[in-house]
C-alpha cells in the first residue's frame, strides 16, 4: 500500500470504474439490441462522474415478472458458477468492489462477461 501511494491507487480506481462502466454500457446495448423494444435488464446506479464515486459499481437488476429479486439469485450464481464475489443490497442491487490494490482490468472484464451470462 505504502509503495503504491494514494495518488496511483485513486488513478487506477478511476480507470477500473471507467472500464467497468464502458463494458456495462456495451453489455446493455447488446442485450437491448437482442430484445427489440425491451427495456434494459439492468441500470448502473453508480454516479458517472468520477469525482462522485469510489472504487465500486452498483447495478440495479430488473426483477422477474413475478417479482422475484433476480439480483439476489444472480449474486449466488456469480459466486458459485464464476467465482465472483459481489454484495447484494435490497432491493435489486448488485455491488462490485474494484479495489485497485488487487483487482485487474481482466477481473472487470470477467465480471461483466459473467453478469451477461447470468442475465
C-alpha positions in Angstrom: 0.0 0.0 0.0 2.7 2.5 1.0 4.7 1.7 -2.1 1.7 2.2 -4.4 0.7 5.6 -3.0 -2.7 7.1 -2.7 -2.5 9.0 -6.0 -1.7 6.0 -8.0 -4.4 3.9 -6.3 -7.0 6.6 -7.0 -5.9 6.8 -10.6 -6.3 3.1 -11.0 -9.6 3.0 -9.2 -11.0 5.6 -11.6 -9.6 3.7 -14.6 -11.1 0.4 -13.3 -14.6 2.0 -12.8 -14.5 3.8 -16.2 -13.6 0.5 -17.8 -16.4 -1.3 -16.0 -18.9 1.5 -17.0 -17.9 1.2 -20.6 -18.2 -2.6 -20.6 -21.6 -2.4 -18.8 -22.8 0.1 -21.4 -21.8 -2.2 -24.2 -23.5 -5.2 -22.5 -26.7 -3.2 -22.0 -26.7 -2.1 -25.7 -26.1 -5.7 -26.8 -28.9 -7.1 -24.6 -31.3 -4.3 -25.6 -30.5 -4.9 -29.2 -31.2 -8.6 -28.8 -34.6 -7.9 -27.5 -36.0 -5.1 -29.7 -38.2 -2.7 -27.8 -37.3 -4.3 -24.4 -36.3 -2.1 -21.5 -32.9 -2.6 -20.0 -32.4 -5.6 -17.8 -30.2 -3.5 -15.5 -29.3 0.1 -14.7 -25.9 1.3 -13.4 -26.8 3.5 -10.4 -23.2 4.5 -9.5 -22.5 8.1 -10.4 -20.9 8.5 -13.8 -18.8 11.5 -12.6 -15.5 10.1 -11.3 -15.3 12.7 -8.6 -18.6 11.4 -7.1 -17.8 7.7 -6.9 -15.4 5.4 -5.1 -13.9 2.1 -6.3 -17.2 0.3 -6.7 -20.0 -0.1 -9.2 -23.7 -0.7 -8.2 -26.1 -2.2 -10.7 -29.9 -2.4 -10.2 -31.2 -5.5 -11.8 -34.8 -5.6 -13.1 -36.8 -8.2 -11.1 -38.5 -11.2 -12.8 -42.1 -10.7 -14.0 -43.4 -12.4 -10.9 -41.4 -10.0 -8.6 -38.6 -12.4 -7.8 -35.5 -10.5 -7.0 -33.1 -11.5 -9.8 -30.2 -9.7 -8.2 -30.3 -12.0 -5.1 -30.3 -15.0 -7.4 -27.5 -13.6 -9.5 -25.3 -12.9 -6.5 -25.3 -16.6 -5.7 -24.8 -17.7 -9.3 -21.9 -15.3 -9.8 -20.2 -16.8 -6.7 -20.9 -20.4 -7.4 -20.6 -20.6 -11.2 -18.0 -17.9 -11.8 -16.1 -17.4 -8.5 -17.0 -13.7 -8.4 -17.9 -12.2 -5.1 -20.2 -9.2 -5.0 -22.6 -7.6 -2.5 -26.3 -7.8 -2.7 -28.3 -4.8 -1.5 -32.1 -4.7 -1.3 -33.9 -4.0 -3.4 -32.4 -5.5 -6.6 -28.9 -4.2 -6.4 -25.5 -5.9 -7.0 -22.4 -4.0 -5.9 -18.9 -5.0 -7.1 -15.8 -3.7 -5.4 -12.9 -2.7 -7.6 -10.1 -2.4 -5.1 -7.1 -1.0 -7.1 -4.6 -2.9 -5.0 -5.6 -6.3 -6.4 -8.4 -6.1 -8.9 -7.2 -6.1 -12.6 -8.8 -5.0 -15.8 -9.1 -8.6 -16.7 -11.1 -9.1 -13.5 -13.5 -6.3 -14.5 -14.0 -8.0 -17.9 -14.6 -11.3 -16.3 -17.3 -9.8 -14.1 -19.1 -8.1 -16.9 -19.0 -11.3 -19.0 -20.3 -13.3 -16.1 -23.0 -10.8 -15.4 -24.1 -11.0 -19.1 -24.3 -14.8 -18.8 -26.5 -14.5 -15.6 -28.9 -12.0 -17.2 
